[in-house]
């Protein structure tokens, strides 16, 4: 009991002095806090502006473009006690622009606050406090996607075809920018390739001058597409022609057939191409029966390509204009020396000679003018072979007398037709000695 009384006296004795000491201690603590945790400024840099309620514009068919890079605040200054400043980081600082508070000047005030200790910050401000906007009507344009290549494939190969998983794109954005968009393209690099390629390619927008349009305010339905590039082996081969029929009487086929183009570029599997030397157009396509002038015909060469082979010349549709040359028959008369008609294979005991003993004969020659005109009479020879003469008459021994014989001259040119000449030969039997 005495012990409790003693403790009670300790607390109650000089109570006023003790209360004063407690108050003084509190004031001292408060003074320490104020002195040791003073307010000061701290700066944070490159704070992005958070955009809210942007659908206010979008719902009205408008789009915006941020001007002068005002969507980034270069520096934000915070005034706060040291204990708060030491804790804050850039991620705590928020710069916010509420589009529902858009002004008539197309600006939005930027509001600053902190995600932490905001109630202990006495002031927060930024180097720029206005978001500047360019606001326009929203427009949409649909474009056919163009596919192109860059680089050169390996020698002996060609790019046959380009295809993509989709061939149209839709671009939306400010009317002033959309009006400049002229085309959309995806490009694949094929340098030194010798086989087909499948790869993703970025979609790029171009203006009418072929300059790239780069604008973050444009929205495109697809930013990349899967492109397949068909690469085939290739070779150039000539085109050959056949003809059927004969021209009308008095006209001749010159033997010349021309086609434009004379050769074509084909493509396909290397093993198939290795066995192709030419493309042959059959005679059924070029029937000159009864022709009195050049036959001109347009032929689709694709019909005569081997299976799995295709035409590879860019811009060539396979149509070839073919001309078969027909000329009027040209006639000329030549004087042939008599000694150019030679009699051979005369049986022993007989003599055979020409009846009339003319020194020359008139021979009619017809054919193409160029060939007939250069024909030399001294170059024409004919032979009367008596063994054939006897076989044709089914005789084993010659009988003296005068006999008519057709003499055919040897032709030196397939385009020249020499008239058959009729002469009489005299067969005589030699007298026995």
C-alpha positions, 0 to 999 in steps of 0.5 A: 500500500505504501508503494502505491502511494509513493508512485501516486505522489510522484505523478501528482507532486509538481503537476503544473511543472510537469504539464509545462514540460510536456507542452514544451516538448511538443512545441520543440518536436513541432519546431524540429519537424518544421525546421528539418522538413522544409518545403521546396521545389522539385522538377520532373521532365518530359511528362506525357499529357494524358488525353481523356474524353477524346470521344467528344470529337470522335462522336461528332465525326471529327479528328484532331492533331496535336500541335507544337508537341504540346502533348509532352510537358517539358518540365513539371515543378512540384512544391512539397515538403522534403519527405514528400519530394524524396518519395515522388518519381516521374511516374507519379506526376500526371498531366491531364487534358480533358477534351470535354473542356475544349475551348473555341480556340481549339485548346484544352487546359492541362491539369497537373496532379500527383498519384501519391501525396497529392494532398501534401503538395502545395503547388504543381505547375508545368512549363506549358499548360495548354494543349493545342489542337488542329481539329478537322472533319474525319474522312475515310478513303478506300484504296486498292493495295499495290504490290511491288518488288525491289532488287533483282532476282538471280539471273535466269529467273523472273518474278512471275506474280505477286499476291497478298492475303488482302488487296484493299485497305481503308485509311481514315484521318483529317480531311486535309491529309486524306485528300493527299493520299493517292495510293497504298503499296507493299514492297518485298525485296527479291534481291538474288532470289531463285525461289518463291517468297512468302513474307510480311510487308508493311503497307506504305501510303503515297501521295500523287508525286510518289512521296511517302505520307507519314502521319501518326494521325492517320488510321489504316485498317491493316499495317502489314500484309502477307505477300507471296512472290512467285519466282520462276526459272526463265529462258528465251526461245524462238517461235517456228511456223508450219503451213498447209495448202497451196496458193491459187493458180498463178501464185506461189508461197515464198517460204517466208513466214514472219512473226512479231515477236520472233522469240518469246520469254517463257517461264516455269520449272527448270527441268521442264524448260531445259527440254524446250528449244522452240515454240512450234505453231502447227500448219493448221493455223496457217492454211494458205489454200487459194491465197492470192496475197499475203496471209496475215493472222493473229495467233495466241501463242499461249495455246502452244506452250507445254503444260506448266510453262507460261509467258513471262514478258511483262505486258505481252499477252501472247498474241503474235501477228504472223505473215505468210508471204505469197507472190504472183508467179513470174515467168521467163524464157531462156535459151538453153544450148543444145549441148546442155541436153546430154544423152547417156547410157546408150547401149553398145552398137547404137548411136542416139542424137537429137533430131533437128540439130538445133544449137539451142532451145527455148525453155520457159521458167516460172517461179518467184521473181527473185529466184527466176531473175537470177537464174543463169541459162548456162547453169541448166542441164538435162539428161536423157538416160537411155536405160530409163527410156527402155524401161519406160517402154518395156523394151530390151533392145533398141529399134532404130527410128525417131522417138519423142522424149520429154526432157526435164532440166535439173532445178537448182532452186526449189522456188523455180519450176522449169518447163518440160521440153519435148525433143525428138531423138534419132536412134541408129544402129551401127553397122558391123565391121 
